[in-house]
């Protein structure tokens, strides 16, 4: 395979990752082998076989101890500093060499960089399959709040994956590049609400021959994302089913819960565009009287009620980022919404009401960070 001179841009996300490349002067998001723009940042070691992405995600319910997700939360950290994070994951994390939090899979230890490298290798292969040649160079994104240790960990992960990491750039910087706002002087709020985390950044763009993007402040919540919303909806669906079928506890059936979670995510996505979503899961379980089917309708109003506390919780980091930036709402010129969960109407309304501005709609929230990385490359 010939080597490509192209530099790919990779959004290494906590929940999902994405890869992009420049073609004929324009950024192009590369779809993975499942035909999707984003790939779950999940690695499974079940049955002594390493799987990455959607195939790994499918293993998570049956093999929770052998399936690794949200590894990005451990990047650049010491074991003793992430005990709370460790208590939240189902796989085993132990103190490794140099005090690093390492994933223990049947006695074999993997550093966060090594797990992240497997995800990056998946993105590298996705690009190579599309381009028809080997890719060696990449720009990789990271949160704005990452310090030197975490940035170095991302760079090391890239090198383990066989990439020459040209640059590590902040996710809000990449989003601004994707929106072409690096050429327009102003102050911008970037709301990054992804599958697993929530980040708010306030940026100052100084346009000119060599435009400069300065991140004035960042705040967020590493435990607030689309997966938390899915969990709330899943619990509601299960409660509805259990209420109609006394004596059943759907949560005790791992295969049934897996199907409900998929349906919950689908309903969440649908409700960004419609006012109600029908959830239909035939043959969800069975007893001596025969099979049981799950069918219910979730309205956007009910969805908003279920997630109201979570949406309100997102506003704390917004206020913090604004306070740390020294700016007031009237000084923000534009609001960029990044990440799949930023599509949720209630989230948009909360941001709009706080800042008094309609969020900018000119970018794809799932893809823009990877696009910005490719542009930087």
Helices and strands as residue ranges (DSSP letters): E 3-11, E 16-23, E 26-29, E 39-40, E 42-44, G 46-48, E 51-52, H 54-57, G 64-66, E 67-69, G 71-74, G 79-81, H 83-88, E 92-95, G 97-99, E 101-105, E 108-111, H 112-131, E 134-142, H 148-160, E 164-170, H 171-178, G 181-183, E 186-193, E 198-206, E 212-221, H 226-244, G 250-252, H 254-270, E 276-287, E 290-299, H 300-325, G 329-331, E 334-338, G 340-343, H 345-355, H 368-376
